[in-house]
Amino acid sequence: MTTLEHSIHSSLSSDFQETLARAVAGHDLLPQDGYRLMEATGSNLSALLLTASLVRDRHKGRTATYSRKVFIPLTNLCRQKCGYCTFAKAPGDPLAHTMSPDEVLAVAEAGRPQGCKEAMFSLGERPEEMYPQVREQLAHLGHRSMVSYLRAMCELVLEQTGLLPHANPGILTREELAELRDVNASMGLMLENVSSRLTAPGGPHWQCAGKLPSTRLDTIACAGEMKVPFTTGLLIGIGETPQERVDSLLAIKELHARYGHIQEVIIQNLRVKEDTAMRGWREPSLLDMRRTIAVARLLLPAMNIQSPPNLTPQAYPLYLLAGINDWGGISPVTSDFINPEAPWPGIADLKAVTEEAGFELRERLAIYPEYLAQRNGFVRESLRQRILAWTDHDGYVRREEEPW
Ligand code: SF4
């Protein structure tokens, strides 16, 4: 061991060194390992970040991906009101809106000349259960539920523009997943956290039936049974403890071990907004985010791990040095309607900072490369030809389809 290596090792606590050594050796980490890593500060934190980067390199190389998308906020009406959300509106609010088929199509069509290949549908959850006005509006559109309308809009976008839908409609039944899966390349539901404390009175998920962790885990499991490539993740800074973050990552790991369908895990930082019940909360620090990303990488070494660059605008390249390998969906056309104050970086800027950090930026589709190359049953037959026409033998978007 060199003098430098010796001094690095001697600055770490022995149990911490042992945990990192087990991660590097490829052993599965236990919950207590995760708890220990999540407490890292000082030299331990530096070593954690470096180890997570090395483990990412081993499993994912030096490629960071993104998906070129349009963002379609199909409806901002929602049956619940999470404590941090400004997206959801009630009927009567001048900003409450459900998009018409023409509006949906106009957004998707604007994405094609910009090279977009994904249509990400984000919407409030089951608003028709809460509001008679929504039921009337859906009836006028020829539908009984928002999920049924969503299916029709996914189909419309696919047929008219070829963009691949990726829908995030909240919790779903098995029947609803079956209704949507043939018209979606992948789907998503943020677990956010497995802590049921967060649903207690005064918590961020109070009176939000769809945010019960068991309900969300059920939807994610059901998607696995149905072989739907699936996106999930954690929302950081909503009152969860460090241990609860680890428990949440391990719950995702367990579902993925069972079904193999979790194509990416998002580590997303809360952005506090003034006109919410959680105004005045402290946002998670950059170090806290990087620590959580690094722990996610060591608990889920081969997973695609993503953090949205627009939510940490000045410092997001540092996430690459904590273990991520994906930037998520970036739109050259539409805003992030969930965080409208946070514009996407330009894709040329994203490429420049990714390269400065020592990585190659590659475009991927709404379905990750490994699901095209290795796994059976995850690509819908209805979408296969379209997906293959866009991708190379590694599952990335063909270089001639990229804008540079
Ligand atoms: S975060 Fe989602 S589920 Fe919660 S209120 Fe907003 S739109 Fe509804």
Boltz pocket constraint, residues with backbone or C-beta under 6 A from the ligand:
constraints:
  - pocket:
      binder: B
      contacts: [[A, 78], [A, 79], [A, 80], [A, 81], [A, 82], [A, 85], [A, 86], [A, 87], [A, 88], [A, 123], [A, 124], [A, 125], [A, 170], [A, 210]]
      max_distance: 6.0
